[in-house]
């Protein structure tokens, strides 16, 4: 009997080796399809759709994707930025743009106003010159005090780890949108556990613990994880990212694609004058 069990294990190991390794990742149920649908001009266009564990990406029906419960964050001083730990890489302390560039490598068109970063019209993304993999990231942001627009058109920006994986920035204070696109969502992938937004114009904080994905032979063998505190409230609790966060349409999102072990921190220009300050990073082991 002992030799029979060993033989079974040996066969299993050989099968794993033959197919390129047996990863132990629990795969989410992801379904993708396309449909031909008319656009606003009546023209027939191919539209991409995706469900993750049975829920449509960017689902707006609260019966199918309930919104995150509203939580009022605790009282803390938001008048002045805090200080970074002694071992942190300070990317922005309110003084200059020496650590930043555009995504093309040209000087960024973002500006500094009263110690805060903000985009100018059509300035595009801004990214750090230094690149990071697994890390602890601190960033403070403020959506515009003067409220304009609604849903995704109100205080929209994003914080990208490795230049790829987005934590959504949005004015989600009394502003309904699809839950996987509200503030502190892993865009299109995971809604936050709570809506901890402060009022428009007030400074807010993200504290992020990020572990990068790992690829072997062109396949992801360890998915990225995010722990996110929004204004001191845990809103992503070691959330495993099921794939990419890049927009592919109203109901579809990108998949994992192999990339380098490190990438920049990026902030998005979405046409809204969102402010950023006090940005620092501590590198972590994978």
Secondary structure, 3 states (H helix, E strand, C coil): CHHHHHHHHHHHHHHHHHCCCCCCCCCCCEEEEEEEEECCCCCEEEEEEEEECCEECCCCCCCCCCCCEECCCCCCCCCCCCCCCCCCEEEECCCCCCCEEECCCCCCCCEEECCEEECCCCCCCEEEEEEECCEEEEEEEECCCCCCCCHHHCCCEEEEECCCEEEEECCCCCCCCCHHHCCCCECCCECCCEECCCCCCCCEEEEEEEECCEEECCEEEECCEEEEEECCEEEEEEEECCCCCCEEECEEECCCCCCCCCEEEEECCCCCCCEEEEEEEEECCC
